Amino acid sequence: MTTADGIVKARQSLPARIASRTGGGVLRVFLILVGLFWLMPTVGLLLSSLRSPSDIASTGWWKTFTDPSQFTFHNYASLLDNSTITNSLLSTVAITVPATILVVVIGSLAGYAFAWMEFPGRDWWFMVVVSLLVVPVQVALVPVAKLFGQLGIFETTIGVIIFHVSFGLPFAIFLLRNFFAEIPRELLEAARLDGAGEIRLFTRVVMPLGGPAIASLGIFQFLWVWNDMLVALIFADSKHPPITVALQQQVRQFGNNIDVLAPGAFVSMVIPLAVFFAFQRQFVSGVMAGAVK
């Protein structure tokens, strides 16, 4: 070790020296343990969904590691026979997919317009959009419910989609506008010199470059709508509720319906997890997009 290296090492603080010595395998082991701890509730729910109601009532889910004979798929067979749960899954998909697509599409168009198009009051309108981020959902429940009742869309799938899209757009526009604004102006001017109009510029240049941010937005919106219970409990059709409301209704009969509740809760959890892990690379890229600029 040279004298210069020794001086630099001596000037390092104690936390810096500890971090440099433990930044290899120990840190990886720690992160793996944190990940396993985070997944423990999901694993426990999965194992509980594969046990009979009597086994669930008598022992914990970890008992399956010493007694694998407890595993059974009878609960999932009961789940498929429960029309309330299966219909609620279809209702959740019918709400989540359109609400996510509409927020991504409208948010992308509005974000591009606020970032690169000139129109009167652009900055003021963007400030209005940003100010809507601080409006809590709970404040709008009663007035929106009255409005939807007058329009005849209360307790309908359309009403739930409109509500989620309305409250998802401010964050979508804010996120995508800031991301699109980081695109080099020279790149857009070069495309315009080649004869590209606004539509072609948006679809051929801005959208491919904004892929990570758009993917991150889609994941956020999908998870929020899929896991929402408050809005669904108030605005959704009570005869065909989303999965969160349907599971909440099953909780009232927990002692009798645990063979349906456990697998239904796991299916409700694993679908958004699968979406997140499928797009995790794009999600990380979108989150870290502005970190090194």
PyMOL commands that set and color helices and strands:
alter all, ss='L'
color gray80, all
select helices_A, chain A and resi 3-11+14-21+25-49+53-58+61-65+68-70+74-81+83-116+122-134+137-151+157-180+185-193+198-209+211-227+230-235+243-251+254-278+280-287
alter helices_A, ss='H'
color red, helices_A
deselect
rebuild
show_as cartoon
